[in-house]
Amino acid sequence: MDRPTITKRANLSELNNNQSSALKTIVKNPTRVDEVIAYFLTPSLAGTAQRAAAKELELKKEPSLPAQASTARAIRRARIDGAISGTSLYAALPGAFVSAICAQVTLVLEIAQIYGHDPNDPARVGELLYFLGKYKDIDSAYSGVELALNPPEKEKTTSSIYGLLATIKQLPELAGVTFKSFKSATRAQKIKMILTYSCMVLPLVGIPFWSYSYSRQTRMLSDAAQNYYGNPNSSSQKVKVNYGSRTFSLSDRIKVGLALASITIILIAATIAIALSGLGLNHRTLLKLFVGEALLVVFSIRLFWLTKTIEFQRKPIH
């Protein structure tokens, strides 16, 4: 199948490594931050992906074997990034966040190279966003990248405040996919979302939870890429997407258990805070501490939104 070409990179080839050009493009079209960042990020990671793929292919000639080795390496890295993200070291959180994004993008480009697809081809940008579930079919993903790089006039006339809010909202979705909105979710989905978010409050729960979550997402992304690139006749129908199931898997039950444990710990922490209020801390100080922690939790919820990706149906990889 012939891939539609994304022509904009040819016009901006001299600006691929220029961060200011990416920012200018985002300002022009703040509602498509994911596409712009992916577009400017992939060229800088393509070389790393090519070298890693060549090294794996030297050791294992069958494409599925080096792809599995690359996946195993990416999963180990994802566990480390997830463990850091699950701690209370908020200063280290952005670094782990960016590291996870780069690792996932590199993995997709590496698998593409292993199966004979050029990582420098702009088509990889659309495919990456498709694998992550941002688009329901590959053609829509290609079109979305084109619109992000060359938005129509009506999308350019946005206020500065709207652009800032749109950027904050869209940025964390680069390496993941947004769930259904809370309002449109079913009761079971709402309960699951609330319980999942509560896992981010304390390191005791967050470290193992996010380490598992990052590695699981990396595995699903690898499966999607191998299913697509591993089939010579791949088309937009080759990667099947399951947008949700009413049944709870073992991993879901583990998450619920961790969430319940974190809620219990939160209640204990609240009780301790109330007790400390009688030790000389005034209510204003306690309020500041509470508001500060609440803001960190809200920020983390939005940031970690990307780690919750849709399920790709597993297929045998030939």
N, C-alpha and C positions, 0 to 999 in steps of 0.2 A: 504494500500500500504506500503510495506516495504521500509524504508528509507535507502539509502546507508550510511554506517558509515564512519566517518572521523577518520581514525586510528591514525593520527599524535599526537593527544592530549594524547593518552595513553603513547606515548614515551616521551612527554614533560610535563607530569602531575606535576612533581616537579618544573617546571619552569613557571607555569601559572601566578604566581604573581611576576615574576621577569622581571622588565622593560628592563634590558639589553638583555634578550633573545629575546624580541620582536624587539629591535633595531638591533640585529645581524641578525634576520630573514629578516628584511627589507633591510639591507645592501646586503644580498645575493640575494634578489629578489625585487628590488626597484619598479618594474612596478606593483606590486600587494600589495600596501600599504593598501588599503581598507580591503582586506581579512585578512591580518596579524593583523591589529589593531582590527578588529571585533572579531577575534579569541581570542586574549589576553584580550579583554575588557569584553566579555560576562561572563566569570566565576566570575569576581568581582561584577557584577551586578545581577547575578542569585539569590543570597541570598535575596537581597532587593526585587526582583520581586516575589519570593516565599512568603515572609512575607506579602507583599501588597496583593497578590492574595488570600492568606488564610484569611486575614482580610475581604476582600470584599465577599468571599464565605460564611463567617459566617453570613453576613447580608442578602445576596441574594443568594438563592440556584440555580436559573436558570443561566447557564453560561453567557447568553447574557446580563443579568442585571449587574453583576459585571464587565464585560468587558466594558460596556458603562460607568459605574462609573469610572473605571480606565482611560478610554479615556478622560472623562470630566476633571479629575484631571490633566492629562498630557497636555491637551489643555490650561488650566489655566497657567500652568508653562511655556508652549511654548510662550504664549503671553507676559509674563514677560521677558523671554530671548530675544524675538524679539524686544521688546521695548528698551531694553538695547543695542542691536545690532544696532538699528536705530539711536542712539544718536551719538554725536561727541566724546564720551568718549572712545577713541580707546584703552585706557589701560584696560577698562572693557570688551572690545569686545571678546578677547580670552576666558575669563571665561564664558561669555554667550554662545559662540560658543560650548565650551566643554559641558556645561550644557545641551544645546539642543541635542547634540549627545547622551549623557548618558540617557537623558529622553526618547528619541525615542527608544533606544536599550532596556531600562528597560520596556517600554510599550509593545514591542513585546514579550519579555520574560514573562511578566506578563500575557498577553493574552494566550500565549502558556500554562502556568501553569493552568490557569482557565479552559481551554479546555482539560486538562489531559496530556499535553506534558511536559516532563522534561526540565526545562530551562538550566540544566547543560549538556544536550545532545549536542555534537558538531554539530549535524545536524542543530541546531538553527542558527548557523553562516551562513550557506548557504541560509537558508530560509530568514534570515534578508536581505541579499544582494539581494535576488530575489524579495522580497517585495519592495525594494527600486528601482528596475528596472535596476540594474547593469547587470543582466543576464535575458535572455528571457525565460528560463525554469529552473526548479528546479535542474535537473540533471547537467546542465552546471554550476550552482552555486556550487553544491557539488564538482564538478571536479576542479573548480577555486580555492576553498579553499585548496584542496589537492595540487595543483600545487604551490600555494603560500607558503605552508609549506615545500614542498619538490621539489624545482624547478629543471628542467633538467640542465645539465651542460652548455648548450648554453645560458641559462638565467642567469647563475652565473658570466659569464665573462663580466662584465660591468665596465666601468671606474668610478672613484669617482665622476667626474663632471656629468656624465650621471645619476648616481644613485641619486645625489642630485636633479637634475632637475626633474627626474621622480618622486621622493618623493614629491616635491613641487606641481607637477601637479596632483598627484593621491590623496593626503591626503584629500583635501576638499570634495572628492566624497564619503567619508565613509557613510554619512547619506543622500545621495541624488543620483541623476543620472545626467550625463552630457547630455546636449542638443546636437542636431546635430551641427557639426562644422559650424562656421559662413559662410564659403565658400559654403557649401552644402545646407544651408538653403534657403528657398524661400524668395522672396522680403518681403512678409508680415511678415514672421518669423524674418527676419533681423530687420525690423522696430520695431517689438515687443520687441526683445532682447535689442535694443538700448534704447528704452523708459523705459524698466524695469530697466536697469542698472543705468539710470539717477536718479532713486528714492533713491539711496544710498548717495546722495551728502549732503543733508541738513537734520537736525533732524526734522524740521517742517513736512517734507514729510516722512522721513525714519522711525520715531517712529511708526506711525499707519500702514505703509506699511509692515514693517518687523514683527510687532506683528501679523498682519493678515496672512502674508506668513508662519510664523513658525507654527501658530495654524492650518492653512489649511493643511500643509504638515503632521502634526501629525494626523489629522483626516483621511487623505487618507491612511496613513500607518496603522492606526488602522483598517480601513475598509478592507484593503488587508489581514491583519493578521487574522481578524475574519472570513473572507470568506474562508481562507485556513484551519485554525485550527477548525473552527466550523463545517466543513463537514467531517464526519468520512471516507468518500471515496475520500478525496481530492487527487488530482494528479497535475501534472504540468500544466494541462489545466484549473484548477479551478480559477486561478487568471487571469482575462483577462486584458490586458494592451492596452491602447489607446495611440499611440505615437504622437498624435497631431490631431487637428481638424481645419478646415478652418473657422469655425464659431466662432464668438466672444461671450463669455458668459458675464453675468453681471459683474462677478469678473474681467474679462479681460478689460472691459470698465472702471471699477474703476481704474485699474492699469494704463491704458493709460491716464486717467484724472489726476491721481497723477503724472505721468511722465511729462505730459505737464506743470503741475503747477511747478514741480521742475525745468524744463528747463527755465521757465520764471524767477524763483528766481535766477537761475544761471546767467542769462543775467543781472539781476539787480545787483547781487554781482560783476560781472565783471565791470559794469559801475562804481560802488562805488570804486573798486580797482583802476581804471584809474583815478578817481577823487583824490584818496589819493596820487597818484604819484606826485601830485603838492604840497603836504604838507610836503615835506622834505625827503620822502623816495626815495632812489635812485633805479634805475632800477635793479641793482644786488640784492638788498633786495627783491624787488617784484618778481624777477625771482626765488629766493630761496623759497619764500613762495608758489609760483605757483607750482614749481617742487615737493616740499614736499607734498602739498595737492594732486597733481596728483598721486604721488606714493601711498598715502594712499587710494585713490579711486581705483587704479588698484589692490592693495592688497585686498581691500574689495570686489571688483567684483569677484575675484577668490575665496575668502573665502565664500562669500554668494552664490556661484554657487550651493552649495549643497542644498540650500533652494528651488530650483526650481526642483521639482520632477515631474515625469510623472503622468498622470491621471490614476487612477484605476477606472474601470467601477463599479458603485455601484450595488450591488446585495442585495436582501433580506437576512438577517442573521437569520437563523433558530436556 
